[in-house]
Amino acid sequence: MGVAVSSDTRWLYVASCASRKVSKVDLKHEVVLENFGAPLAATTNLVVTPDDEYLLAAGDHDRLLVI
């Protein structure tokens, strides 16, 4: 499982290995806005770029996914 927060702390991103999805959570309203399919068997690391433009997900076999 991986977790990342946007620089303005508005969005939380959570990766679930079981569902192979990354969820975008609105922290102000405490609601899941979107679920992205992540074709990584074990997403272990998430990071939001400093400009909040991209979410990077790293997982199995050193693969990288840009969302």
C-alpha positions as CSV (number, residue, x, y, z in Angstrom):
1,M,0.0,0.0,0.0
2,G,1.2,3.5,-0.8
3,V,0.0,6.9,0.4
4,A,0.7,10.5,-0.8
5,V,-0.7,13.9,-0.1
6,S,-0.8,16.9,-2.5
7,S,1.3,19.9,-1.6
8,D,-1.8,22.0,-0.6
9,T,-3.0,19.0,1.6
10,R,-6.3,19.0,-0.3
11,W,-6.0,15.6,-1.9
12,L,-4.9,12.2,-0.5
13,Y,-4.0,9.4,-2.8
14,V,-4.1,5.8,-1.5
15,A,-3.0,2.7,-3.4
16,S,-4.5,-0.6,-2.6
17,C,-2.5,-3.7,-3.6
18,A,-5.6,-5.9,-3.2
19,S,-7.8,-4.0,-5.7
20,R,-4.9,-2.6,-7.8
21,K,-6.5,0.8,-7.7
22,V,-5.4,4.2,-6.6
23,S,-8.1,6.3,-4.9
24,K,-8.2,10.1,-4.8
25,V,-9.7,11.4,-1.6
26,D,-11.0,14.9,-1.0
27,L,-9.7,15.6,2.5
28,K,-11.9,18.6,3.2
29,H,-15.1,16.6,2.5
30,E,-13.7,13.2,3.4
31,V,-15.0,11.5,0.3
32,V,-13.4,9.4,-2.5
33,L,-13.6,11.3,-5.7
34,E,-12.0,8.9,-8.2
35,N,-10.5,5.4,-8.4
36,F,-7.8,4.8,-11.0
37,G,-6.8,1.4,-12.2
38,A,-3.1,0.8,-11.4
39,P,-1.7,-2.2,-13.4
40,L,0.9,-2.8,-10.7
41,A,0.6,-5.9,-8.6
42,A,2.0,-4.2,-5.5
43,T,2.0,-0.4,-5.5
44,T,4.3,0.3,-2.7
45,N,5.2,4.0,-3.2
46,L,3.2,7.0,-4.3
47,V,4.5,10.6,-4.7
48,V,2.9,13.7,-6.0
49,T,5.2,16.0,-8.1
50,P,5.9,19.4,-6.4
51,D,3.6,21.2,-8.9
52,D,0.8,18.7,-8.2
53,E,0.5,17.9,-11.9
54,Y,1.4,14.2,-11.7
55,L,1.0,11.3,-9.3
56,L,3.8,8.7,-9.6
57,A,3.2,5.2,-8.5
58,A,6.0,2.6,-8.1
59,G,5.4,-1.0,-7.7
60,D,6.4,-4.6,-8.6
61,H,9.5,-5.3,-10.7
62,D,10.6,-1.6,-10.5
63,R,7.8,-0.4,-12.7
64,L,6.7,3.2,-12.6
65,L,3.2,4.5,-13.5
66,V,2.4,8.2,-14.1
67,I,-1.2,9.2,-13.4
